[in-house]
Amino acid sequence: MAPSAHAVFLLDQAGWHTTKTLLVPNNVTLLPLPARSPELSPVENLWQFMRENWLGNRIFKSYAD
């Protein structure tokens, strides 16, 4: 990383993401998402894609079945 670069990390507020013992470099900013707002988390788009394409029900062809 370039000496003048700065990084911002989005993270949810899970307990293991909010420890006070984590040493964060000066050129890194941790940006916690608001509680109970999964629509703001980029990884939720990945989970939705996986549910629609791989993790969904593959036994029945239609709801009527």
ZIBELBEL-V378894 format. One record per residue. N is the residue number from 0. SS is DSSP state (@ for helix, = for strand, . for the rest). PHI is phi in radians with two decimals (999 if undefined). D_FIRST is the distance of its C-alpha to the first C-alpha in Angstrom with 2 decimals. Layout:
N_SS_PHI_D_FIRST + N_SS_PHI_D_FIRST
//
This chain:
0_._999_0.00 + 1_._-1.15_3.78 + 2_._-0.99_6.41 + 3_._-1.61_8.31 + 4_._-1.29_6.50 + 5_._-2.36_8.74 + 6_=_-2.08_9.52 + 7_=_-2.14_13.20 + 8_=_-1.91_14.78 + 9_=_-1.45_18.38 + 10_=_-2.59_20.63 + 11_._-1.38_24.35 + 12_._-1.77_26.37 + 13_._-1.10_27.27 + 14_@_-0.96_28.19 + 15_@_-1.33_25.52 + 16_@_-1.69_22.81 + 17_._-2.05_24.35 + 18_._-1.15_24.74 + 19_._-1.43_24.79 + 20_._-1.51_23.66 + 21_._-1.26_20.05 + 22_._-1.65_17.73 + 23_._-1.81_15.06 + 24_._-1.07_12.40 + 25_._-1.11_13.18 + 26_._-1.65_10.17 + 27_=_-2.20_11.33 + 28_=_-2.00_14.70 + 29_=_-1.64_17.04 + 30_=_-2.05_19.49 + 31_=_-1.29_22.56 + 32_._-1.35_24.84 + 33_._-1.07_28.50 + 34_._-1.08_30.76 + 35_._0.98_32.80 + 36_._-2.37_30.94 + 37_@_-1.10_29.86 + 38_@_-1.17_30.02 + 39_@_-1.56_26.84 + 40_._-1.48_24.83 + 41_@_-1.03_23.12 + 42_@_-1.20_23.98 + 43_@_-1.11_27.62 + 44_@_-1.10_27.62 + 45_@_-1.13_26.78 + 46_@_-1.07_29.56 + 47_@_-1.09_31.98 + 48_@_-1.05_31.33 + 49_@_-1.14_31.93 + 50_@_-1.10_35.09 + 51_@_-1.29_36.43 + 52_@_-1.89_35.80 + 53_._-2.25_35.95 + 54_._-1.67_36.93 + 55_._-1.31_39.89 + 56_._-1.18_43.55 + 57_._-1.96_44.46 + 58_._-1.49_48.01 + 59_._-1.77_49.81 + 60_._-1.43_49.80 + 61_._-2.60_50.76 + 62_._-1.12_51.40 + 63_._-1.13_55.13 + 64_._-1.08_54.77
//
